[in-house]
Amino acid sequence: MESLNDRPMCPVCKHGLALSRISSGERGFEDRTFECSTCGGTEKVTIEVDPVKSDAVGWLARERRPPR
């Protein structure tokens, strides 16, 4: 999985899974939980994250602003 827009397929019904939770994993990794809205199945994927390439950098540099 390359980015947040890449969604795995449900192993049960083969529909696209929706991201339902992101939690921190081991250092340098995060756990993403995907859920199927069709059958209710879930899948947990651990991905490597690079804090330098994170969207949080823009927030910290005040380049991005929350919606009004």
Secondary structure, DSSP 8 states (H G I E B T S, - for coil): --STT---B-TTT--B-EEEEEEE-STTEEEEEEE-TTT--EEEEEEE--GGGSTHHHHHTT------
